[in-house]
Amino acid sequence: MSGRALLACWAALVLLSLATLASLDLGSAATGLLALLLLALVKAWLIVDGFMELRHAPRAWRALMLAWPLSMAAGIAAASLL
């Protein structure tokens, strides 16, 4: 991956981190949790595809690496409903 692409990925992660902070001021707790989980999933996708360069890896590796944050987000969302 080129240096320009890594810089763009890094900048996107910084912006998503700032959006995470901004989402703390959302009205309800459920809306804030949903926003936080979605932002975390997007950041995980950027890390897996951008920094870890699994974009061109076999699909099974990408699926495994992306399944972990997805399962954690689903678990957190399920636990918040209890």
N, C-alpha and C positions, 0 to 999 in steps of 0.2 A: 504494500500500500504506500502511496506517495505521502510525502510530508504534508502536502496541502490537504489531502483527504483526512489524515490524522488530526490536523489542526481543526478542520471543520467538525470532525467527530467530537473533539475535545470541547469546542465552542458550543456545540449542541448539548453536551452533557452539562456544561456550566449553566446554560439557559434553562435546561430542565431542572437543575438544582434550585435555581432562583424561582422557577415556577412552583416547585415544591414548597418553598417558604411562603410564597404568595397564596398558595392554596390553604394555608392554615387559617386564613381569615374568612373562609367560606362560612355561610350561615349554619347549616346543620352539620352534626357530626357525621351522618351517613354520607352526605355529599363530600365532605372533606376527606373521609376515608376512601371513597371511590376515586377521587382525584389523586390522592397520594398513591394508591395502588396502581392506577393507570400510568402515572408518571414513572413509578418504579419499574413497571414492565417495559416501558419505552426505553428507559435508561439501560435496563438489562439487555434488551435487543441491540442497542447501539454498542454496548461493550462486547457482546458476543460476536456481532458481525464486523464491527470496526476495529477495536483494539485486539481482540483475539483472532481476528481474520478467519473466522469460520464460515464466511460467506461462500467460499469455494470448497469447503470440506464436504465429506459425505453427509447426506441428509440425516442419517441416524445421529451423528455427532451434534449437529445443529439442533435437532429435535430434543436430544437429551439435555443439552445446555440451556435451551429455552424452556423446557418442561419444569425445571427446578424453580425458577422464579414464578412461573405460572401456578405451580402447585402451592407455593408458599403464599401467594396472593389469594388464591382460592381458600386456603386454610384460614388466613386472617379474616377474610370476608365472612366465612362461615362462622368463625368464632365470635365475630362481632354481632351476629344475629342472635346469639344465645342470650 
